[in-house]
Amino acid sequence: MDRGVVILDIAYCIPEDSGSYVCVATNKSGRCESGSVGISCEADARIVTKSNLTENSISHLLKLEEPGDEFSQ
């Protein structure tokens, strides 16, 4: 903190991080809460946030991970 100014840097946020944030500082002298700030994070087109796999593909991959002999189709 420098002269009562505090900065919070949020790096690498994703859409799920969007919302209202409040900073709370607590010490032996008491508690102080900042005002609420709203942020909106948008996905970069290069970042995959949801799978494109079908349920059938996921099921197939899970079977491949199961212990056992060889996988039979």
C-alpha positions in Angstrom: 0.0 0.0 0.0 1.3 3.4 -1.0 -0.4 6.4 0.6 -3.7 4.6 0.9 -3.7 3.3 -2.7 -3.9 -0.4 -3.2 -3.8 -2.1 -6.6 -5.0 -5.6 -7.4 -3.8 -7.1 -10.7 -5.8 -10.0 -12.0 -3.8 -11.9 -14.7 -5.2 -14.5 -17.0 -8.8 -14.2 -16.1 -11.5 -16.3 -17.9 -15.2 -15.6 -18.4 -16.0 -17.5 -15.2 -14.0 -14.9 -13.3 -16.5 -12.1 -14.3 -18.4 -10.6 -11.4 -18.2 -8.3 -8.5 -15.0 -8.1 -6.3 -14.4 -6.5 -2.9 -11.0 -6.2 -1.2 -11.0 -6.8 2.6 -8.0 -6.1 4.8 -7.9 -7.2 8.4 -5.2 -6.8 11.0 -5.0 -6.2 14.8 -6.2 -2.6 14.3 -9.4 -3.6 12.7 -11.0 -4.3 9.3 -11.4 -2.2 6.1 -13.5 -3.1 3.1 -13.2 -1.5 -0.3 -16.1 -0.6 -2.5 -17.3 -3.2 -4.9 -15.9 -3.3 -8.4 -17.4 -5.3 -11.3 -15.2 -6.9 -13.9 -16.0 -8.6 -17.2 -13.6 -11.1 -18.7 -14.0 -12.2 -22.3 -12.5 -15.3 -23.8 -9.7 -15.0 -26.3 -10.6 -16.9 -29.4 -7.3 -18.8 -29.1 -8.2 -20.2 -25.7 -10.4 -23.3 -25.6 -12.6 -23.1 -22.5 -15.1 -25.9 -23.4 -14.6 -29.3 -24.9 -15.8 -30.0 -28.5 -15.9 -33.7 -27.8 -19.2 -35.5 -28.1 -20.4 -37.7 -25.2 -19.6 -40.8 -27.3 -16.0 -39.6 -27.8 -15.6 -38.9 -24.1 -16.9 -42.3 -23.2 -14.5 -43.9 -25.7 -11.5 -42.1 -24.2 -12.5 -43.1 -20.6 -12.6 -46.7 -21.7 -9.1 -46.4 -23.1 -7.9 -45.2 -19.7 -9.4 -48.2 -17.8 -6.9 -50.8 -16.7 -7.1 -54.2 -18.3 -6.0 -56.1 -21.3 -6.2 -54.7 -24.8 -9.0 -52.4 -25.8 -11.6 -54.1 -28.1 -13.8 -52.0 -30.4 
